[in-house]
Amino acid sequence: MRRVFVDRIETRADGEPLAVLLVRLGEGDYLEWHAPLSWLPEGTREGESLVVHFEPDPETRAQLRQEIEDLLRELQQDEE
């Protein structure tokens, strides 16, 4: 679990709102993370603090692995 601070909200050239998040890595050390505002809870505003949670996604991992294996097999067949 990681806490992030919504530093500001900007608008991309295509009009999509983008949240600029600050992630504290250590004393005085921050990472700036840009994420579409649509990824964040509805009503998120500048100055808010959010909790971010990452978890493994084994289903997507397996699907991507299968797609890569299929593509490699196809490329190898094209070489023959």
DRENBALUM-513719 format. One record per residue: residue number from 1; x, y, z of N, C-alpha, C in turn. Coordinates in nm, 2 decimals, decimal comma, always signed. Layout:
// DRENBALUM-513719
+-----+--------+--------+--------+--------+--------+--------+--------+--------+--------+
: pos :    n.x :    n.y :    n.z :   ca.x :   ca.y :   ca.z :    c.x :    c.y :    c.z :
+-----+--------+--------+--------+--------+--------+--------+--------+--------+--------+
: NUM :      X :      Y :      Z :      X :      Y :      Z :      X :      Y :      Z :
...
+-----+--------+--------+--------+--------+--------+--------+--------+--------+--------+
//
This chain:
// DRENBALUM-513719
+-----+--------+--------+--------+--------+--------+--------+--------+--------+--------+
: pos :    n.x :    n.y :    n.z :   ca.x :   ca.y :   ca.z :    c.x :    c.y :    c.z :
+-----+--------+--------+--------+--------+--------+--------+--------+--------+--------+
:   1 :  +0,08 :  -0,12 :  +0,00 :  +0,00 :  +0,00 :  +0,00 :  +0,09 :  +0,12 :  +0,00 :
:   2 :  +0,05 :  +0,22 :  -0,08 :  +0,13 :  +0,34 :  -0,10 :  +0,04 :  +0,46 :  -0,10 :
:   3 :  +0,08 :  +0,57 :  -0,03 :  +0,00 :  +0,69 :  -0,03 :  +0,05 :  +0,79 :  -0,14 :
:   4 :  -0,04 :  +0,85 :  -0,20 :  +0,00 :  +0,95 :  -0,30 :  -0,08 :  +1,08 :  -0,27 :
:   5 :  -0,02 :  +1,19 :  -0,32 :  -0,08 :  +1,33 :  -0,30 :  -0,11 :  +1,38 :  -0,43 :
:   6 :  -0,24 :  +1,43 :  -0,45 :  -0,28 :  +1,49 :  -0,58 :  -0,23 :  +1,63 :  -0,58 :
:   7 :  -0,12 :  +1,65 :  -0,65 :  -0,05 :  +1,78 :  -0,65 :  -0,13 :  +1,88 :  -0,74 :
:   8 :  -0,17 :  +1,84 :  -0,86 :  -0,25 :  +1,92 :  -0,95 :  -0,32 :  +1,84 :  -1,05 :
:   9 :  -0,41 :  +1,90 :  -1,12 :  -0,48 :  +1,84 :  -1,23 :  -0,46 :  +1,93 :  -1,35 :
:  10 :  -0,41 :  +1,86 :  -1,46 :  -0,38 :  +1,93 :  -1,58 :  -0,47 :  +1,88 :  -1,69 :
:  11 :  -0,47 :  +1,94 :  -1,81 :  -0,54 :  +1,89 :  -1,92 :  -0,45 :  +1,87 :  -2,03 :
:  12 :  -0,45 :  +1,74 :  -2,09 :  -0,37 :  +1,71 :  -2,20 :  -0,41 :  +1,78 :  -2,32 :
:  13 :  -0,33 :  +1,78 :  -2,43 :  -0,36 :  +1,84 :  -2,56 :  -0,49 :  +1,78 :  -2,62 :
:  14 :  -0,52 :  +1,66 :  -2,59 :  -0,64 :  +1,60 :  -2,64 :  -0,76 :  +1,62 :  -2,55 :
:  15 :  -0,74 :  +1,70 :  -2,45 :  -0,85 :  +1,74 :  -2,36 :  -0,88 :  +1,65 :  -2,24 :
:  16 :  -0,80 :  +1,54 :  -2,23 :  -0,82 :  +1,45 :  -2,12 :  -0,76 :  +1,51 :  -1,99 :
:  17 :  -0,83 :  +1,51 :  -1,88 :  -0,78 :  +1,56 :  -1,75 :  -0,67 :  +1,46 :  -1,70 :
:  18 :  -0,56 :  +1,51 :  -1,65 :  -0,45 :  +1,43 :  -1,61 :  -0,42 :  +1,47 :  -1,46 :
:  19 :  -0,41 :  +1,38 :  -1,37 :  -0,37 :  +1,40 :  -1,23 :  -0,22 :  +1,39 :  -1,22 :
:  20 :  -0,16 :  +1,49 :  -1,16 :  -0,02 :  +1,48 :  -1,13 :  -0,01 :  +1,44 :  -0,98 :
:  21 :  +0,04 :  +1,32 :  -0,96 :  +0,05 :  +1,26 :  -0,82 :  +0,19 :  +1,27 :  -0,77 :
:  22 :  +0,21 :  +1,29 :  -0,65 :  +0,34 :  +1,28 :  -0,59 :  +0,34 :  +1,16 :  -0,49 :
:  23 :  +0,45 :  +1,08 :  -0,51 :  +0,47 :  +0,96 :  -0,43 :  +0,59 :  +0,99 :  -0,35 :
:  24 :  +0,58 :  +0,98 :  -0,22 :  +0,70 :  +1,00 :  -0,14 :  +0,79 :  +0,88 :  -0,13 :
:  25 :  +0,91 :  +0,89 :  -0,18 :  +1,00 :  +0,78 :  -0,18 :  +1,09 :  +0,78 :  -0,05 :
:  26 :  +1,11 :  +0,89 :  +0,00 :  +1,20 :  +0,91 :  +0,12 :  +1,19 :  +1,05 :  +0,16 :
:  27 :  +1,27 :  +1,09 :  +0,26 :  +1,28 :  +1,22 :  +0,32 :  +1,32 :  +1,32 :  +0,20 :
:  28 :  +1,23 :  +1,41 :  +0,16 :  +1,25 :  +1,50 :  +0,06 :  +1,27 :  +1,45 :  -0,08 :
:  29 :  +1,23 :  +1,32 :  -0,10 :  +1,25 :  +1,26 :  -0,23 :  +1,11 :  +1,21 :  -0,28 :
:  30 :  +1,07 :  +1,27 :  -0,39 :  +0,93 :  +1,24 :  -0,44 :  +0,94 :  +1,20 :  -0,59 :
:  31 :  +0,85 :  +1,11 :  -0,63 :  +0,83 :  +1,07 :  -0,76 :  +0,70 :  +1,13 :  -0,81 :
:  32 :  +0,71 :  +1,19 :  -0,93 :  +0,59 :  +1,25 :  -0,99 :  +0,53 :  +1,15 :  -1,09 :
:  33 :  +0,41 :  +1,12 :  -1,07 :  +0,34 :  +1,02 :  -1,15 :  +0,22 :  +1,08 :  -1,21 :
:  34 :  +0,21 :  +1,07 :  -1,34 :  +0,09 :  +1,13 :  -1,42 :  +0,00 :  +1,01 :  -1,45 :
:  35 :  -0,13 :  +1,03 :  -1,42 :  -0,23 :  +0,93 :  -1,44 :  -0,36 :  +1,00 :  -1,49 :
:  36 :  -0,43 :  +0,94 :  -1,58 :  -0,56 :  +0,99 :  -1,62 :  -0,65 :  +1,01 :  -1,50 :
:  37 :  -0,72 :  +1,12 :  -1,49 :  -0,81 :  +1,15 :  -1,38 :  -0,92 :  +1,04 :  -1,37 :
:  38 :  -0,95 :  +0,98 :  -1,49 :  -1,06 :  +0,88 :  -1,49 :  -1,01 :  +0,75 :  -1,41 :
:  39 :  -0,88 :  +0,74 :  -1,39 :  -0,84 :  +0,62 :  -1,31 :  -0,86 :  +0,64 :  -1,16 :
:  40 :  -0,88 :  +0,76 :  -1,12 :  -0,89 :  +0,79 :  -0,98 :  -1,04 :  +0,80 :  -0,93 :
:  41 :  -1,07 :  +0,79 :  -0,80 :  -1,20 :  +0,79 :  -0,76 :  -1,28 :  +0,92 :  -0,80 :
:  42 :  -1,40 :  +0,90 :  -0,83 :  -1,49 :  +1,02 :  -0,88 :  -1,48 :  +1,13 :  -0,78 :
:  43 :  -1,46 :  +1,25 :  -0,83 :  -1,46 :  +1,37 :  -0,74 :  -1,32 :  +1,40 :  -0,68 :
:  44 :  -1,22 :  +1,33 :  -0,73 :  -1,08 :  +1,36 :  -0,68 :  -1,04 :  +1,50 :  -0,72 :
:  45 :  -0,98 :  +1,57 :  -0,62 :  -0,94 :  +1,71 :  -0,65 :  -0,80 :  +1,73 :  -0,60 :
:  46 :  -0,74 :  +1,84 :  -0,65 :  -0,61 :  +1,88 :  -0,60 :  -0,60 :  +1,89 :  -0,45 :
:  47 :  -0,49 :  +1,84 :  -0,40 :  -0,47 :  +1,85 :  -0,25 :  -0,52 :  +1,73 :  -0,17 :
:  48 :  -0,58 :  +1,63 :  -0,24 :  -0,63 :  +1,51 :  -0,18 :  -0,51 :  +1,41 :  -0,16 :
:  49 :  -0,53 :  +1,33 :  -0,06 :  -0,44 :  +1,22 :  -0,04 :  -0,51 :  +1,09 :  -0,07 :
:  50 :  -0,45 :  +1,00 :  -0,15 :  -0,51 :  +0,87 :  -0,19 :  -0,42 :  +0,76 :  -0,15 :
:  51 :  -0,48 :  +0,64 :  -0,13 :  -0,41 :  +0,52 :  -0,11 :  -0,41 :  +0,44 :  -0,24 :
:  52 :  -0,29 :  +0,39 :  -0,28 :  -0,27 :  +0,31 :  -0,40 :  -0,24 :  +0,17 :  -0,36 :
:  53 :  -0,30 :  +0,08 :  -0,43 :  -0,28 :  -0,07 :  -0,39 :  -0,25 :  -0,14 :  -0,52 :
:  54 :  -0,14 :  -0,21 :  -0,53 :  -0,10 :  -0,29 :  -0,64 :  -0,12 :  -0,44 :  -0,60 :
:  55 :  -0,17 :  -0,52 :  -0,70 :  -0,18 :  -0,66 :  -0,67 :  -0,15 :  -0,74 :  -0,80 :
:  56 :  -0,10 :  -0,86 :  -0,79 :  -0,08 :  -0,94 :  -0,91 :  -0,21 :  -0,97 :  -0,99 :
:  57 :  -0,20 :  -0,98 :  -1,12 :  -0,31 :  -1,01 :  -1,20 :  -0,27 :  -1,13 :  -1,28 :
:  58 :  -0,28 :  -1,25 :  -1,22 :  -0,24 :  -1,38 :  -1,29 :  -0,31 :  -1,41 :  -1,42 :
:  59 :  -0,44 :  -1,37 :  -1,43 :  -0,52 :  -1,40 :  -1,55 :  -0,46 :  -1,32 :  -1,67 :
:  60 :  -0,44 :  -1,19 :  -1,65 :  -0,39 :  -1,11 :  -1,76 :  -0,24 :  -1,15 :  -1,79 :
:  61 :  -0,17 :  -1,19 :  -1,69 :  -0,03 :  -1,23 :  -1,72 :  -0,03 :  -1,36 :  -1,80 :
:  62 :  -0,12 :  -1,45 :  -1,77 :  -0,13 :  -1,58 :  -1,85 :  -0,17 :  -1,55 :  -1,99 :
:  63 :  -0,27 :  -1,46 :  -2,01 :  -0,32 :  -1,42 :  -2,14 :  -0,21 :  -1,36 :  -2,22 :
:  64 :  -0,13 :  -1,26 :  -2,17 :  -0,03 :  -1,20 :  -2,24 :  +0,08 :  -1,30 :  -2,27 :
:  65 :  +0,12 :  -1,38 :  -2,18 :  +0,22 :  -1,48 :  -2,21 :  +0,18 :  -1,57 :  -2,33 :
:  66 :  +0,05 :  -1,61 :  -2,33 :  +0,00 :  -1,69 :  -2,44 :  +0,01 :  -1,62 :  -2,57 :
:  67 :  -0,03 :  -1,49 :  -2,57 :  -0,02 :  -1,40 :  -2,69 :  +0,12 :  -1,39 :  -2,74 :
:  68 :  +0,21 :  -1,38 :  -2,65 :  +0,36 :  -1,37 :  -2,69 :  +0,40 :  -1,50 :  -2,75 :
:  69 :  +0,37 :  -1,61 :  -2,69 :  +0,41 :  -1,74 :  -2,74 :  +0,35 :  -1,77 :  -2,88 :
:  70 :  +0,22 :  -1,73 :  -2,90 :  +0,16 :  -1,75 :  -3,03 :  +0,23 :  -1,66 :  -3,13 :
:  71 :  +0,26 :  -1,54 :  -3,10 :  +0,33 :  -1,45 :  -3,19 :  +0,47 :  -1,50 :  -3,23 :
:  72 :  +0,55 :  -1,55 :  -3,13 :  +0,68 :  -1,61 :  -3,15 :  +0,67 :  -1,73 :  -3,24 :
:  73 :  +0,57 :  -1,82 :  -3,22 :  +0,55 :  -1,94 :  -3,30 :  +0,52 :  -1,89 :  -3,45 :
:  74 :  +0,43 :  -1,79 :  -3,46 :  +0,40 :  -1,74 :  -3,60 :  +0,52 :  -1,69 :  -3,67 :
:  75 :  +0,60 :  -1,61 :  -3,60 :  +0,72 :  -1,56 :  -3,66 :  +0,82 :  -1,66 :  -3,70 :
:  76 :  +0,83 :  -1,77 :  -3,61 :  +0,92 :  -1,88 :  -3,64 :  +0,88 :  -1,95 :  -3,77 :
:  77 :  +0,75 :  -1,97 :  -3,78 :  +0,69 :  -2,04 :  -3,90 :  +0,72 :  -1,96 :  -4,03 :
:  78 :  +0,71 :  -1,82 :  -4,01 :  +0,74 :  -1,74 :  -4,13 :  +0,88 :  -1,75 :  -4,18 :
:  79 :  +0,97 :  -1,78 :  -4,09 :  +1,11 :  -1,79 :  -4,12 :  +1,14 :  -1,92 :  -4,19 :
:  80 :  +1,06 :  -2,02 :  -4,18 :  +1,08 :  -2,15 :  -4,24 :  +1,04 :  -2,16 :  -4,38 :
+-----+--------+--------+--------+--------+--------+--------+--------+--------+--------+
//
